[in-house]
Amino acid sequence: MIMVHNRNWGSQENLFILVTVIILFIGIILVPARIHAESTFFSLSKGMSGPQVSELQRNLQELGFFKYPSITGYFGVVTKQAVEDFQLAYGLRATGMVDESSQTAIAHAVVKQDMMSNALRYIGVPYRWGGTTPVSGFDCSGFVYFMFQSHGISMSRTTSSQLFTMGVPVERSLLQPGDLVFFSMSISGQVSHVGFYLGDGKFISALSSKGIYIQSLNTVYWGSRYLGAKRVY
């Protein structure tokens, strides 16, 4: 009787130990992951140095704001000016310090810069109403959906008029690559066309007559139909 009792108790004890070990293991895995997710932001300012500053300089260099001939890893006068120039261009408060909002804006801008470079690969892909792939063809909102999705930005498949309700408005003078530009193609004045701003007054979109094509915002045709812009990422 005593031996059987001890054997049962031992099984229960082993089960308890196993459950405890599993709980501790889950805690070891999840807690550092949560800490890592919460500590990815680094506030950067003049006088600092290190790999985070080097990454900042590389990103600003890619975006055309950091123009020093080499990556130094030191946050000096040149880096501060590059940060201020970026902040002004993107409608942020020009402090010269990289706070969380500036860091997010820079990271998003780098993704959109790459996205616009890749968008050029699809010039000439034919127009297809409802199309969302280079194989089937694109309509204007389908092209926007495809480009965002292919660069890891989650977005629902929607219409140009629905896209116009998303994001934050952007003044025409502050347009940056990857911003969405909207047009009315009918006398109703309703949004019916969308494209990506590329820079230098140009945008790329899916046209029913040409497929994926680059046009200028400054022509009479497009200028008169322009309704505004949104930054959705």
Steps between C-alpha positions, in 0.01 A plus 500: 500500500772743598709424189204550265413825676856630462505403132176695432627797693822486303308507171304802619822669614664435164198642320510809720872548431443458126222759497715742702793458261272567200362816662849625581618421147211697349584789731865492395399511132227763519639753745821578308298517178268754658791699639668497158183625330470782752866603479549530124464879519813701573485877551792654312646849529813705439809367674398135493683226311464132424335254260157665534646828378670320210167344401333840524764651272465219246123540491519877463766456233273265305222758527729779376529698824838391641761624255824447687740285292518218757303336781668613823278361774524837677199729540659835423396823327459335158277223634291747702445709186402191302246407767357854501474499121316167509264622769417815304444302180263259675305761696651412838623737769859587402687429823806330353441219751371157402198426716265207447284678241805600295648151522173350376474753218857429388445123506179535299664737254779248432244227427305730267818609323577136424138442404508784245824371349336160456181655359696603190543131412130480420486781244308369202305231687153524342192640666234261620197602701521329840852372429751471785800316351751561220379176340133597486560874464410784736236760553609810690405388851610143424849629424509688832385186681759281327791735572417538868442129549820402317699722738351359818245774561161354587214658309150393404407483133289809452411780256663836433213682671538285811877552502432873505341460844818342645823649630580866558469783245822626341544845351611494139820686593587224752439198276757223545562173312236242586225747586169428330368762257132512406307625199149536368454366148136608471297819517358387835822598675508171692824309554539244223876461448803448725874475445833511683698822515855434376664837555589792271132563427443153352272213596449141387163330464296253296335679207227335297671617179864422582515262795763587761639834393677811633332838464566856619278668757581830337321443170171676438323166471611354834536829682137586439386160626719487811301472824769453763743255658514267799782337691368160603832355624 
